[in-house]
Amino acid sequence: MTSSPEKSAAKSVEPETEPAIEPSISADSLVQHATDNRVCRITLNRPEALNAITPDQRERIIQLLDDASADPGVRAVVLTGTGRGFCAGADLRGTASGATAGAGRVAGDVARTIRLGAQRLIAAVLDCEKPVIAAVNGTAAGLGAHLAFACDLVLAAESAKFIEVFVRRGLVPDGGGAYLLPRLIGPQRAKELMFFGDALTAAEAERLGLVNRVLPDGELDKTTREWAERLAAGPTRALALTKQLVNASLDADRTTAFTAEAAAQEINMTTEDAREGVASFVERRSAEYKGR
């Protein structure tokens, strides 16, 4: 299922070997965003470090996802990166997770850092009220892989790789990895990826069900735009409620899931889009959804 670890692959996902960020560079330039055709595109823009995420970048992504939830003008979100990497994980330089840290650490510091950092980022994707597409243009390692897996749909370039890199550094997976992976591919497959840390090709990830489509590198952006614009033209509130139902169903028994489904139906039938959908069916025409 997985390929043998390669020295070159291991080296390519070591963001701590990259030059430090200049203080003058703002999080806005390192996390670009633009909204077009009701699609908010969030782009990690730190290609020299394979888009390893700094705390400032993390906070910016969380804020942009929160803003997308609240903005009626945004009806779909795309997460992607520039250069050869989607995201090489968290930038560990200068954090409590660094190899030289520990002397002044107080019990609870690491748990607090993870809870307020990586876990908040993944939760922001899972809780976003708009559908989120990951366009994985290159290496997605560690937290970067979990960032992709938390998205509602995952499109990957043929050159993309997914790596549960934590074991290579003697670390426990964070960013919800042990929550996400077993739900996506089952516990045995999840353990294989996490125990060995081997690079998973895009084709292998698709076969396992971690990726919706694998595309030639030159077609990733085109297909991502097509999918995002289809979602943006859809019944936004119905999609949000569907996302909530599916995510919650993984932790719910049948009675709870059925109760949540009935409540979601009740809520959705109060929306303009639901009325438009029914009317368009009766009138035998295409629906025109407004996202309300």
N, C-alpha and C positions, 0 to 999 in steps of 0.2 A: 504493500500500500504506500509506504513512504520510501523516499530515496535515502541513500547513505549520506551522512553529513559530510559536507565539503568544506575544506579550510577556507576557500574563497567566499563561500556563503556565510560562514561564521564571521569572517572579517567584515563583510559588507553590512552587518547589522550591529556594529559596535559604535553607536553614536558618540560614546564618550571619547573616542579617539579623534573626533572632529574638532576644528577650531571653535573656541568659545564665541558666543554671540556678542557683537559690539553693543554696548549700552544704548547707543543712539538708535538702534533698530527697534521699531515699535512692533507690538503684537499685531497691529492692523496690517502691516506689510508682510508679516510672517504667516498670517491667516487671512488670505484674501477672500472677499465675498462680493457677489453681485446677484441681483435678481432680474431675470429676464423671462418673459412668457410665464410668469407666476411661479418660476422655479428659482429657488435660492441655491446658488452654487457656492459651497465652502471649500476652499482650496488651501491645503497646507503648502507653504511656500518656503521651505528651508532645504532645498535639494542637496546642498553640500553635506548635510547630515542625514540624508535619506528621510527627511521630515520627522526626525525624532522630536517629540513634543516636550516643550518646556512648560513650567507652571503657568506662565503668562499666556502661552498659546492655548493651553487647556482651558483656562478661564474664558478666553475669547470664544472658543468653540462652544462652550456651554452657554454663554450669553447669546450667541447667534442662533443656537437651536431653540432657546427659550423665546427669543424674538420671533422666530419663524412660527412657533406655536401660536403666538398672540396676534400675528399679522394676517388679516384676511386676504391681503394681496399676495401672500406666499401660500402655495398649495402643494408644493413638493420640494424636497431638499436633496441635493447631491453632495456627497463628501468625496473628495479626491485629493491627489497630491501632484506636485510638479517634479520633473526629473525622473530618476530611476526608481524612486521609492514611493509607495503609498504612505507608509509610516513605519519607521524602525523601532517604535515603542517610545517609552518615556526617556527623556534625557536625564541620566542619573547623576551628572556632574553637580556637585555641591549640595546634594540632597542627603537625607538621613539614610538612604539606601546605599550610598556610596561605600566602597570597600574600606575606606579609612575612617568612616564614621563609627561611633559606638561609645567612645570614652565618656561623652557628656550626655548620652541618651538616657531618657527617663522612661520607665515602663509605661507603655501606652502610646509612645510617640509614633512608632511605625504604624500601628493600627489606625491611629488618627490620621496620619498622612495618607494612607491608602483609602480610608473612608471618605476623606474630604477631597481627595485628588482623583485617582484612577476610577474609583467606583462612581463618583459623581459624574465623570465624563461618560461612562457607559450608560448610566441611568438617564442622562440627558438625551441620549439617542433613543433608548427604549421608550422613554416617556414623551418624546416629541409628538405633538398632535398632528403632524403632517408626515406622510410616508417619506422615508429616508432611503436613498440608494447609495451604496458604496460603489464607486468606480475605481477598482484597484488596479493602478497603473504599473505597479512594480512590487518590491518587497513589502510585505506586511508582517511584522515580527512583534512578538510579545503583545504589549498593549495595543499596538497597531493592528495586529490580527484580530484582537477582541473588538476593536473599534469597528472593523469591517463586519464581523460576525453579529454585532448588535444591530446592524442596519436591517431594514425590512427586506431589501433585495440587494444581492451582490452580483455585480458584473466584474469580470476580471479579464485583463489582457493576457494573451498567451504567455508573456514573459513574467507574469506575476508569480510570486512565491509566498507561501504562508508558513511561518515558523513559530512554534511554541518555544521561544528561545530561553525561557527562564531556567530550565534545568542546566543549560550550558554555563550559567553563572552561579549555580548552586542555590537558586531562588525558588520560592513557591509562586505559582502563577497568581497574578493579580488582575485587576480590571474585570472581574467577573468571569474569568476564563473557565473555572471549575463549575460555574453555574451555566454558562452558555453552551459549551461544547457537548456535555452529555445530553442536553436537550436537543441538540442538532444532529448528533451522530451516534449517540449511545455511549455508555460508560467505558466499554472496552476500547473502542476506537479513540475516545478522548484520552484515555490513559496512555495508549500507544504514542499519540502525538506529544503528550506532556512529559512522558517518561524519557523518551529518546531525543526530542527536540530536533528531529530531522526536518529538512526543508520539504514542503509539500508543494508540488507543482500545481498550476491552475487547473490542469486537466484532472489530476488526482483529487483536488478539492471539489471539483464539479461532480466527480463520480461518487464522492462521499456525501454530497448534498450540502456542502458548505457554500457553494457558489451556484447561482442560477444559470449563468451563461459564461462561456469562455469565448473571447473574441480576438481576432487578429489585432495586434497593437494599434494599427492605424484606424480601426473601426470602433474602438472603445468609446471615444467621445461621441461619435455619431449615434450609436445605439443608446448610450446613456441619455442623451438629449431626447431621443424618441420616447424612451420609457418614461422619463421625467415629465415630458409634456403630456403624455397620455394620462399619467396620474394627476397632473395639474388640471386637466380638463374633466376630471371625475367628480363624484359627490364627496367633497372633502370631509364632511362630518361623518358620513357613513364609513369612509376609509379609516378615520381616526377611531371610531367605535369598533370596527372590525379588528384593527391592530390591537386595541386594548383587550378584546375578547380572546384573540389568539394567544397573546402574551400571558394573560392571566390563566388560560386553560391549562398551561403546563404545570401549574401548582395547585389546581383546584380539582375537587371531586366532581362527579357528574351533576349532582344536585346544585352545587354552587355555580358550576358553569352554565347550566340551563337557566338558573335564576338571573345570572348576569346577562345572558343572551336576551331574555325577555325584557329586562330593563333597558338594554341597549336599543331594542326594537321600539320600545315606548318612546325613548328619547329621540331616536332618529325620525320617527313619524311626525315630529313637530317641526322638522326642517323644511325649508323651501325646496331643497333638492329632492327630498323624498316625494313631495307633492308633484314636482316637475317630472320625476321618473315615472310615477303612476300615470300622470296625464299624457305623457308622450307615448306610453304603451297603449292607452285607450285610443288616442288620436292617431296611432300608427305613424309616428314621426320620430326623428332622432331627438334625444334629450339634450338640453342645453343647461348644464349645471353651473351654478354661480358660487359654489363653495359655502353656501349658507343654509 
